[in-house]
Amino acid sequence: MRSVFWLLGLATLAVALALLVGHNPATLTLFWPPYRFDVSFNFVVFALIAAFVLLHLALRAIAALRELPAQAQRWRALQVERAVVGAVVDALSHQLSGRFVRAQSAAQKALDQLDSSSLAQWPRRDQLQLLAHLLVAESAQALQNRERRDQHLQAALATQLAKGAPEAHEGALLRAVRWAVEDRNIQAARSRLAELPQGAARRIQTLRLKLRIARLSGATAEALETARLLAKHRAFTPSVAGSIVRGLALDALAQAHDLQQLQAVWHKLDGTERVMPELALAAAQRANELVAPGGAFGGADDADRVAAAALACRWLEPLWQTFGALDPVHQRQCVQALEPGLPELDAGWLARLEQTQQQLPNNSYLQYLSGQACMQRQLWGKATQLLGQASHSLQEPVLLRQTWCALAELAQERGDETAAQAAWKKAAQIG
């Protein structure tokens, strides 16, 4: 289509010239005393056109000559830029291949070329300079040269470079945080982390570093919240995310020093975490440890023990509804967590216990727990029957020893000293 318009334009120009100069008898008279010149008008027109073209070409030639110094300067800047870019690429290649000494030398060569160049500012100069400093610092970190690493890191974080290359500046800050974490310098890591802009602070890489900082500093609550954000952004696989969150939640529960703090930690867990068997069992066991008479936090009164039993029952209720589906380890832990609160169990829980035991009559853990509950309420016959059944199938040494001790007490209660001595003997023989 464009060629068609060109042809139409040329045809129009040809027609105009033909009409103008084809049969034009006009002349132009030039006087130069005492001479007179008669010149064809067509010749004058073509001469003027030729003069205009020559003048234009002459001006373009003069402009080109005057532009030569600037072009030479641009050419030198381009050569320096190519050399610097090549040195930075070589440094990055050596860095990725593990040749840290060569990477350091190549990046330092790029910095030397930048420092020796007195040319005007060219695009991406600040970015290349920052990257070169960062590559030298990265290689120095790998070579355990912390003094040189800190020197080039400070140069990379300079204000003038940050304005020209904000993205590279954020990368330098992230590197500084990571190196501070590797040096176990929590204060420096948090300080560098606070320098990041708001957008960079929400990135997955930043959240990973924040998780490591929180775990190193013992801030379990902060680490748990950060791990949830990472799981939400799919930074880990579902299984790994669940394992990390579960481990941090277990640490948070283990660090509780009273029932109020334990309840606060439990309320901060979300719904999916509260139904995890490991967390519910750990919370109930921690509540029992906090009010145990002979434990490290002994001295709790009856009201605290009642409150701990109520909390353990409430936290274990979702697990109890699926008791048969739990693995044997969790079943044992659930029974051990409920056992200290047996004296405070209400009628509803006793009914649940009896119903579950009837649904799973051969479960040794339920036999043991039901027998202990009956013994607490002085139902000697039923307690003897259930504990006797449990003594034949229990494999857990602690529960088995407690079973024989309970059977010995029941035998003494009914006056059977022979059976009591035999039960005490079996309890003593269990390692």
Kinemage of the C-alpha trace (Angstrom):
@kinemage 1
@onewidth
@group {chain A} dominant
@subgroup {mainchain}
@vectorlist {calphas} color= white
{ca met a 1} P 0.000 0.000 0.000
{ca arg a 2} L 2.833 2.387 0.818
{ca ser a 3} L 4.445 1.793 -2.590
{ca val a 4} L 1.160 2.683 -4.285
{ca phe a 5} L 1.108 6.045 -2.520
{ca trp a 6} L 4.734 6.640 -3.554
{ca leu a 7} L 3.859 5.996 -7.196
{ca leu a 8} L 0.895 8.354 -6.990
{ca gly a 9} L 3.110 11.057 -5.472
{ca leu a 10} L 5.736 10.670 -8.203
{ca ala a 11} L 3.079 10.802 -10.884
{ca thr a 12} L 1.641 13.985 -9.382
{ca leu a 13} L 5.096 15.561 -9.223
{ca ala a 14} L 5.778 14.614 -12.853
{ca val a 15} L 2.508 16.142 -13.965
{ca ala a 16} L 3.216 19.360 -12.034
{ca leu a 17} L 6.696 19.683 -13.550
{ca ala a 18} L 5.373 18.982 -17.029
{ca leu a 19} L 2.744 21.704 -16.681
{ca leu a 20} L 5.244 24.171 -15.248
{ca val a 21} L 8.269 23.714 -17.434
{ca gly a 22} L 6.967 21.869 -20.475
{ca his a 23} L 5.977 24.940 -22.575
{ca asn a 24} L 7.197 27.787 -20.414
{ca pro a 25} L 8.671 30.555 -22.634
{ca ala a 26} L 9.311 32.882 -19.695
{ca thr a 27} L 12.778 34.321 -19.180
{ca leu a 28} L 14.489 36.055 -16.335
{ca thr a 29} L 16.728 39.054 -17.036
{ca leu a 30} L 19.701 39.711 -14.802
{ca phe a 31} L 21.440 43.086 -14.935
{ca trp a 32} L 25.101 43.466 -14.042
{ca pro a 33} L 26.101 46.835 -15.500
{ca pro a 34} L 27.158 47.153 -18.229
{ca tyr a 35} L 26.007 43.553 -18.899
{ca arg a 36} L 22.602 42.029 -19.303
{ca phe a 37} L 21.791 38.337 -19.049
{ca asp a 38} L 18.593 36.680 -20.253
{ca val a 39} L 18.123 33.349 -18.503
{ca ser a 40} L 15.342 30.811 -18.924
{ca phe a 41} L 12.923 30.739 -16.020
{ca asn a 42} L 13.145 26.936 -15.909
{ca phe a 43} L 16.916 27.148 -15.553
{ca val a 44} L 16.545 29.581 -12.627
{ca val a 45} L 14.086 27.264 -10.868
{ca phe a 46} L 16.366 24.240 -11.228
{ca ala a 47} L 19.359 26.315 -10.129
{ca leu a 48} L 17.541 27.437 -6.997
{ca ile a 49} L 16.600 23.839 -6.215
{ca ala a 50} L 20.158 22.687 -6.724
{ca ala a 51} L 21.470 25.524 -4.541
{ca phe a 52} L 19.041 24.567 -1.771
{ca val a 53} L 20.142 20.942 -1.929
{ca leu a 54} L 23.813 21.883 -1.867
{ca leu a 55} L 23.290 24.239 1.063
{ca his a 56} L 21.402 21.561 2.981
{ca leu a 57} L 24.159 19.021 2.360
{ca ala a 58} L 26.804 21.513 3.412
{ca leu a 59} L 24.980 22.273 6.667
{ca arg a 60} L 24.589 18.564 7.373
{ca ala a 61} L 28.301 18.035 6.774
{ca ile a 62} L 29.209 20.875 9.131
{ca ala a 63} L 26.848 19.493 11.797
{ca ala a 64} L 28.392 16.042 11.413
{ca leu a 65} L 31.869 17.473 11.867
{ca arg a 66} L 30.800 19.343 14.982
{ca glu a 67} L 29.179 16.127 16.344
{ca leu a 68} L 32.339 14.059 15.986
{ca pro a 69} L 33.672 14.766 19.541
{ca ala a 70} L 30.352 13.848 21.113
{ca gln a 71} L 30.164 10.681 19.030
{ca ala a 72} L 33.675 9.766 20.057
{ca gln a 73} L 32.745 10.256 23.706
{ca arg a 74} L 29.629 8.108 23.296
{ca trp a 75} L 31.718 5.437 21.604
{ca arg a 76} L 34.218 5.408 24.483
{ca ala a 77} L 31.341 5.219 27.009
{ca leu a 78} L 29.842 2.335 25.059
{ca gln a 79} L 33.147 0.491 25.093
{ca val a 80} L 33.502 1.004 28.857
{ca glu a 81} L 29.926 -0.102 29.417
{ca arg a 82} L 30.461 -3.247 27.361
{ca ala a 83} L 33.636 -4.037 29.284
{ca val a 84} L 31.897 -3.497 32.639
{ca val a 85} L 28.892 -5.597 31.628
{ca gly a 86} L 31.206 -8.358 30.429
{ca ala a 87} L 33.143 -8.304 33.712
{ca val a 88} L 29.914 -8.441 35.752
{ca val a 89} L 28.600 -11.346 33.655
{ca asp a 90} L 31.896 -13.187 34.100
{ca ala a 91} L 31.759 -12.581 37.853
{ca leu a 92} L 28.205 -13.913 37.998
{ca ser a 93} L 29.164 -16.988 35.953
{ca his a 94} L 32.122 -17.732 38.224
{ca gln a 95} L 29.923 -17.151 41.276
{ca leu a 96} L 27.347 -19.676 40.084
{ca ser a 97} L 30.056 -22.234 39.301
{ca gly a 98} L 31.631 -21.887 42.736
{ca arg a 99} L 34.825 -20.148 41.603
{ca phe a 100} L 34.677 -17.413 44.191
{ca val a 101} L 38.229 -16.089 43.765
{ca arg a 102} L 37.717 -15.604 40.030
{ca ala a 103} L 34.301 -14.076 40.646
{ca gln a 104} L 35.838 -11.633 43.098
{ca ser a 105} L 38.568 -10.692 40.620
{ca ala a 106} L 36.097 -10.154 37.750
{ca ala a 107} L 33.766 -8.012 39.867
{ca gln a 108} L 36.704 -5.976 41.176
{ca lys a 109} L 37.835 -5.435 37.565
{ca ala a 110} L 34.400 -4.020 36.755
{ca leu a 111} L 34.625 -1.667 39.745
{ca asp a 112} L 38.099 -0.504 38.700
{ca gln a 113} L 36.863 0.280 35.202
{ca leu a 114} L 33.950 2.226 36.616
{ca asp a 115} L 36.186 4.202 38.976
{ca ser a 116} L 38.758 5.007 36.262
{ca ser a 117} L 36.124 6.160 33.794
{ca ser a 118} L 35.625 9.932 33.784
{ca leu a 119} L 32.822 9.803 31.254
{ca ala a 120} L 29.386 11.245 31.840
{ca gln a 121} L 26.640 9.234 33.490
{ca trp a 122} L 25.279 6.493 31.241
{ca pro a 123} L 22.201 4.274 31.755
{ca arg a 124} L 22.383 1.511 34.369
{ca arg a 125} L 25.764 2.655 35.634
{ca asp a 126} L 24.530 2.726 39.257
{ca gln a 127} L 22.932 -0.668 38.860
{ca leu a 128} L 26.099 -2.245 37.437
{ca gln a 129} L 28.228 -0.667 40.164
{ca leu a 130} L 25.890 -1.934 42.879
{ca leu a 131} L 25.841 -5.438 41.389
{ca ala a 132} L 29.632 -5.478 41.144
{ca his a 133} L 29.943 -4.495 44.829
{ca leu a 134} L 27.396 -7.146 45.732
{ca leu a 135} L 29.232 -9.863 43.779
{ca val a 136} L 32.501 -8.991 45.517
{ca ala a 137} L 30.719 -9.130 48.888
{ca glu a 138} L 29.057 -12.451 48.019
{ca ser a 139} L 32.396 -13.984 47.037
{ca ala a 140} L 34.027 -12.602 50.196
{ca gln a 141} L 31.251 -14.175 52.267
{ca ala a 142} L 31.887 -17.533 50.627
{ca leu a 143} L 35.618 -17.129 51.305
{ca gln a 144} L 34.943 -16.155 54.969
{ca asn a 145} L 36.452 -12.700 54.450
{ca arg a 146} L 33.930 -10.745 56.530
{ca glu a 147} L 35.930 -7.514 56.562
{ca arg a 148} L 35.930 -7.209 52.779
{ca arg a 149} L 32.310 -8.380 52.654
{ca asp a 150} L 31.191 -5.597 54.998
{ca gln a 151} L 33.251 -3.022 53.102
{ca his a 152} L 31.639 -3.751 49.746
{ca leu a 153} L 28.232 -4.237 51.326
{ca gln a 154} L 28.344 -0.721 52.726
{ca ala a 155} L 29.405 0.551 49.308
{ca ala a 156} L 26.498 -1.286 47.680
{ca leu a 157} L 24.039 0.215 50.165
{ca ala a 158} L 25.183 3.786 49.452
{ca thr a 159} L 22.364 6.289 49.043
{ca gln a 160} L 23.358 7.485 45.563
{ca leu a 161} L 23.355 3.923 44.230
{ca ala a 162} L 20.022 3.156 45.915
{ca lys a 163} L 18.320 6.011 44.040
{ca gly a 164} L 19.552 4.794 40.660
{ca ala a 165} L 18.873 1.074 41.232
{ca pro a 166} L 16.105 0.529 43.824
{ca glu a 167} L 15.512 -3.139 42.939
{ca ala a 168} L 19.198 -4.013 43.245
{ca his a 169} L 19.281 -2.080 46.538
{ca glu a 170} L 16.493 -4.300 47.901
{ca gly a 171} L 18.499 -7.342 46.836
{ca ala a 172} L 21.542 -5.994 48.689
{ca leu a 173} L 19.430 -5.540 51.826
{ca leu a 174} L 18.144 -9.108 51.583
{ca arg a 175} L 21.720 -10.344 51.216
{ca ala a 176} L 22.716 -8.312 54.273
{ca val a 177} L 19.875 -9.889 56.287
{ca arg a 178} L 20.886 -13.384 55.197
{ca trp a 179} L 24.542 -12.833 56.082
{ca ala a 180} L 23.575 -11.426 59.480
{ca val a 181} L 21.465 -14.539 60.104
{ca glu a 182} L 24.389 -16.758 59.121
{ca asp a 183} L 26.566 -14.805 61.572
{ca arg a 184} L 23.887 -15.244 64.292
{ca asn a 185} L 23.693 -11.469 64.624
{ca ile a 186} L 19.970 -11.151 65.313
{ca gln a 187} L 20.043 -7.437 66.074
{ca ala a 188} L 21.779 -6.571 62.792
{ca ala a 189} L 19.426 -8.853 60.865
{ca arg a 190} L 16.336 -7.162 62.329
{ca ser a 191} L 17.844 -3.734 61.644
{ca arg a 192} L 18.447 -4.575 57.971
{ca leu a 193} L 15.015 -6.153 57.731
{ca ala a 194} L 13.415 -2.927 58.969
{ca glu a 195} L 15.111 -0.988 56.146
{ca leu a 196} L 13.221 -2.910 53.480
{ca pro a 197} L 10.257 -1.110 51.869
{ca gln a 198} L 6.771 -2.332 52.620
{ca gly a 199} L 6.372 -4.210 49.349
{ca ala a 200} L 9.642 -6.092 49.707
{ca ala a 201} L 8.824 -7.039 53.315
{ca arg a 202} L 5.883 -9.171 52.106
{ca arg a 203} L 7.841 -11.240 49.614
{ca ile a 204} L 8.431 -14.949 50.178
{ca gln a 205} L 12.209 -14.542 50.380
{ca thr a 206} L 11.820 -11.901 53.078
{ca leu a 207} L 9.327 -14.023 54.999
{ca arg a 208} L 11.728 -16.965 54.932
{ca leu a 209} L 14.456 -14.815 56.430
{ca lys a 210} L 12.007 -13.421 58.981
{ca leu a 211} L 11.096 -16.985 59.991
{ca arg a 212} L 14.758 -17.862 60.521
{ca ile a 213} L 15.313 -14.701 62.568
{ca ala a 214} L 12.288 -15.397 64.748
{ca arg a 215} L 13.379 -18.977 65.396
{ca leu a 216} L 16.936 -17.940 66.224
{ca ser a 217} L 15.728 -15.255 68.639
{ca gly a 218} L 13.227 -17.587 70.304
{ca ala a 219} L 10.197 -15.516 69.235
{ca thr a 220} L 7.929 -18.526 68.762
{ca ala a 221} L 4.725 -16.519 68.289
{ca glu a 222} L 6.288 -14.404 65.553
{ca ala a 223} L 7.762 -17.490 63.899
{ca leu a 224} L 4.383 -19.230 63.960
{ca glu a 225} L 2.640 -16.259 62.347
{ca thr a 226} L 5.340 -16.020 59.675
{ca ala a 227} L 5.124 -19.752 58.957
{ca arg a 228} L 1.367 -19.405 58.452
{ca leu a 229} L 1.954 -16.610 55.926
{ca leu a 230} L 4.501 -18.746 54.078
{ca ala a 231} L 2.068 -21.659 54.008
{ca lys a 232} L -0.649 -19.318 52.716
{ca his a 233} L 1.640 -18.146 49.892
{ca arg a 234} L 2.538 -21.801 49.130
{ca ala a 235} L 6.201 -21.303 49.879
{ca phe a 236} L 6.327 -24.923 51.125
{ca thr a 237} L 4.588 -28.099 50.138
{ca pro a 238} L 1.479 -28.819 52.243
{ca ser a 239} L 3.219 -31.565 54.211
{ca val a 240} L 6.301 -29.449 54.949
{ca ala a 241} L 4.169 -26.418 55.864
{ca gly a 242} L 2.079 -28.522 58.233
{ca ser a 243} L 5.202 -29.957 59.848
{ca ile a 244} L 6.764 -26.507 60.375
{ca val a 245} L 3.569 -24.974 61.780
{ca arg a 246} L 3.013 -27.993 64.014
{ca gly a 247} L 6.553 -27.854 65.372
{ca leu a 248} L 6.336 -24.134 66.129
{ca ala a 249} L 2.950 -24.554 67.778
{ca leu a 250} L 4.364 -27.337 69.950
{ca asp a 251} L 7.211 -25.039 70.994
{ca ala a 252} L 4.758 -22.270 71.837
{ca leu a 253} L 2.678 -24.636 73.982
{ca ala a 254} L 5.771 -25.980 75.739
{ca gln a 255} L 6.905 -22.442 76.605
{ca ala a 256} L 3.681 -21.603 78.469
{ca his a 257} L 4.341 -21.157 82.220
{ca asp a 258} L 0.776 -20.973 83.548
{ca leu a 259} L -2.745 -21.855 82.515
{ca gln a 260} L -3.583 -18.320 81.372
{ca gln a 261} L -0.591 -18.222 79.057
{ca leu a 262} L -1.390 -21.715 77.804
{ca gln a 263} L -4.962 -20.665 77.021
{ca ala a 264} L -3.696 -17.555 75.204
{ca val a 265} L -1.438 -19.693 73.026
{ca trp a 266} L -4.289 -22.112 72.314
{ca his a 267} L -6.670 -19.294 71.292
{ca lys a 268} L -4.060 -18.009 68.785
{ca leu a 269} L -4.135 -21.343 66.951
{ca asp a 270} L -6.547 -21.519 64.032
{ca gly a 271} L -9.228 -24.149 63.551
{ca thr a 272} L -7.155 -26.512 61.442
{ca glu a 273} L -4.346 -26.495 63.983
{ca arg a 274} L -6.577 -27.170 66.982
{ca val a 275} L -7.810 -30.441 65.489
{ca met a 276} L -4.248 -31.740 64.970
{ca pro a 277} L -3.832 -34.667 67.394
{ca glu a 278} L -0.257 -33.677 68.269
{ca leu a 279} L -1.237 -30.118 69.267
{ca ala a 280} L -4.353 -31.061 71.233
{ca leu a 281} L -2.457 -33.762 73.129
{ca ala a 282} L 0.503 -31.458 73.780
{ca ala a 283} L -1.807 -28.727 75.126
{ca ala a 284} L -3.615 -31.153 77.442
{ca gln a 285} L -0.377 -32.684 78.700
{ca arg a 286} L 1.087 -29.216 79.310
{ca ala a 287} L -1.983 -28.245 81.323
{ca asn a 288} L -1.521 -31.349 83.465
{ca glu a 289} L 2.187 -30.592 83.940
{ca leu a 290} L 1.460 -27.044 85.099
{ca val a 291} L -0.789 -28.251 87.940
{ca ala a 292} L 0.959 -31.510 88.795
{ca pro a 293} L 1.678 -31.612 92.570
{ca gly a 294} L 5.195 -32.988 92.201
{ca gly a 295} L 6.105 -31.299 88.938
{ca ala a 296} L 8.321 -28.335 88.205
{ca phe a 297} L 5.301 -26.019 88.530
{ca gly a 298} L 3.860 -27.691 91.593
{ca gly a 299} L 1.919 -25.911 94.282
{ca ala a 300} L -1.282 -25.400 92.263
{ca asp a 301} L -4.474 -25.393 94.284
{ca asp a 302} L -7.600 -27.449 93.669
{ca ala a 303} L -9.206 -24.725 91.572
{ca asp a 304} L -6.254 -24.790 89.155
{ca arg a 305} L -6.409 -28.559 88.915
{ca val a 306} L -10.107 -28.432 88.148
{ca ala a 307} L -9.509 -25.737 85.531
{ca ala a 308} L -6.682 -27.757 83.968
{ca ala a 309} L -8.892 -30.861 83.808
{ca ala a 310} L -11.689 -28.868 82.183
{ca leu a 311} L -9.295 -27.417 79.607
{ca ala a 312} L -7.823 -30.832 78.808
{ca cys a 313} L -11.273 -32.321 78.335
{ca arg a 314} L -12.410 -29.484 76.087
{ca trp a 315} L -9.269 -29.629 73.930
{ca leu a 316} L -9.380 -33.422 73.635
{ca glu a 317} L -13.086 -33.672 72.873
{ca pro a 318} L -12.638 -33.532 69.040
{ca leu a 319} L -10.051 -36.326 69.295
{ca trp a 320} L -12.261 -38.412 71.549
{ca gln a 321} L -15.021 -38.402 68.942
{ca thr a 322} L -12.658 -40.212 66.544
{ca phe a 323} L -10.758 -42.228 69.148
{ca gly a 324} L -10.985 -45.457 67.179
{ca ala a 325} L -9.377 -43.850 64.121
{ca leu a 326} L -6.334 -42.633 66.069
{ca asp a 327} L -3.080 -44.557 65.918
{ca pro a 328} L -2.068 -46.450 69.087
{ca val a 329} L 0.491 -43.827 70.124
{ca his a 330} L -2.090 -41.046 70.053
{ca gln a 331} L -4.609 -43.273 71.849
{ca arg a 332} L -2.114 -43.866 74.645
{ca gln a 333} L -1.267 -40.165 74.892
{ca cys a 334} L -4.948 -39.254 74.945
{ca val a 335} L -5.579 -41.672 77.823
{ca gln a 336} L -2.571 -40.362 79.748
{ca ala a 337} L -3.725 -36.772 79.218
{ca leu a 338} L -7.231 -37.526 80.522
{ca glu a 339} L -6.138 -39.654 83.473
{ca pro a 340} L -5.035 -36.794 85.834
{ca gly a 341} L -8.463 -35.159 85.483
{ca leu a 342} L -10.504 -38.278 86.181
{ca pro a 343} L -11.680 -37.052 89.628
{ca glu a 344} L -13.082 -33.870 88.012
{ca leu a 345} L -14.862 -35.553 85.075
{ca asp a 346} L -18.534 -34.647 84.874
{ca ala a 347} L -21.392 -36.993 84.083
{ca gly a 348} L -21.282 -36.146 80.377
{ca trp a 349} L -17.690 -37.168 80.012
{ca leu a 350} L -18.213 -40.328 82.043
{ca ala a 351} L -21.045 -41.252 79.692
{ca arg a 352} L -18.806 -40.626 76.669
{ca leu a 353} L -16.074 -42.740 78.216
{ca glu a 354} L -18.438 -45.629 78.891
{ca gln a 355} L -19.986 -45.406 75.426
{ca thr a 356} L -16.591 -45.400 73.695
{ca gln a 357} L -15.399 -48.318 75.824
{ca gln a 358} L -18.492 -50.317 74.873
{ca gln a 359} L -17.918 -49.515 71.194
{ca leu a 360} L -14.285 -50.674 71.463
{ca pro a 361} L -14.438 -53.350 74.169
{ca asn a 362} L -11.057 -54.880 73.316
{ca asn a 363} L -9.116 -51.618 73.430
{ca ser a 364} L -6.671 -51.955 76.327
{ca tyr a 365} L -6.262 -48.179 76.745
{ca leu a 366} L -10.009 -47.669 77.138
{ca gln a 367} L -10.151 -50.600 79.569
{ca tyr a 368} L -7.432 -48.996 81.647
{ca leu a 369} L -9.006 -45.501 81.632
{ca ser a 370} L -12.498 -46.818 82.391
{ca gly a 371} L -11.131 -48.978 85.186
{ca gln a 372} L -9.332 -46.004 86.743
{ca ala a 373} L -12.507 -43.902 86.467
{ca cys a 374} L -14.544 -46.614 88.177
{ca met a 375} L -11.909 -46.912 90.892
{ca gln a 376} L -12.103 -43.145 91.506
{ca arg a 377} L -15.841 -43.524 92.082
{ca gln a 378} L -15.462 -46.625 94.302
{ca leu a 379} L -17.028 -49.013 91.800
{ca trp a 380} L -14.680 -51.753 92.946
{ca gly a 381} L -16.142 -54.694 91.050
{ca lys a 382} L -16.301 -53.029 87.665
{ca ala a 383} L -12.894 -51.433 88.197
{ca thr a 384} L -11.352 -54.850 89.018
{ca gln a 385} L -12.911 -56.380 85.914
{ca leu a 386} L -11.736 -53.641 83.526
{ca leu a 387} L -8.244 -53.339 84.997
{ca gly a 388} L -7.862 -57.122 84.989
{ca gln a 389} L -8.654 -57.185 81.269
{ca ala a 390} L -6.232 -54.331 80.647
{ca ser a 391} L -3.414 -56.092 82.512
{ca his a 392} L -3.416 -58.914 79.944
{ca ser a 393} L -3.184 -56.699 76.821
{ca leu a 394} L -1.342 -53.523 77.814
{ca gln a 395} L 2.181 -53.195 76.464
{ca glu a 396} L 3.044 -49.735 77.792
{ca pro a 397} L 5.243 -50.248 80.911
{ca val a 398} L 4.020 -47.123 82.729
{ca leu a 399} L 0.328 -47.908 82.234
{ca leu a 400} L 0.860 -51.592 82.975
{ca arg a 401} L 2.649 -50.798 86.245
{ca gln a 402} L -0.134 -48.414 87.257
{ca thr a 403} L -2.678 -51.091 86.365
{ca trp a 404} L -1.066 -53.621 88.711
{ca cys a 405} L -0.769 -50.986 91.442
{ca ala a 406} L -4.483 -50.249 91.097
{ca leu a 407} L -5.289 -53.969 91.193
{ca ala a 408} L -3.192 -54.283 94.352
{ca glu a 409} L -5.109 -51.443 95.996
{ca leu a 410} L -8.424 -52.992 94.963
{ca ala a 411} L -7.337 -56.352 96.417
{ca gln a 412} L -6.417 -54.644 99.687
{ca glu a 413} L -9.764 -52.870 99.644
{ca arg a 414} L -11.620 -56.207 99.581
{ca gly a 415} L -9.205 -57.796 102.086
{ca asp a 416} L -7.433 -60.221 99.718
{ca glu a 417} L -3.841 -59.845 100.927
{ca thr a 418} L -2.531 -62.702 98.797
{ca ala a 419} L -3.821 -61.138 95.567
{ca ala a 420} L -2.581 -57.729 96.722
{ca gln a 421} L 0.960 -59.027 97.337
{ca ala a 422} L 0.997 -60.759 93.948
{ca ala a 423} L -0.151 -57.556 92.219
{ca trp a 424} L 2.442 -55.450 94.055
{ca lys a 425} L 5.113 -57.963 93.053
{ca lys a 426} L 4.143 -57.805 89.377
{ca ala a 427} L 4.103 -54.027 89.498
{ca ala a 428} L 7.617 -53.984 90.976
{ca gln a 429} L 8.906 -56.391 88.313
{ca ile a 430} L 7.926 -54.081 85.424
{ca gly a 431} L 10.881 -52.033 84.251
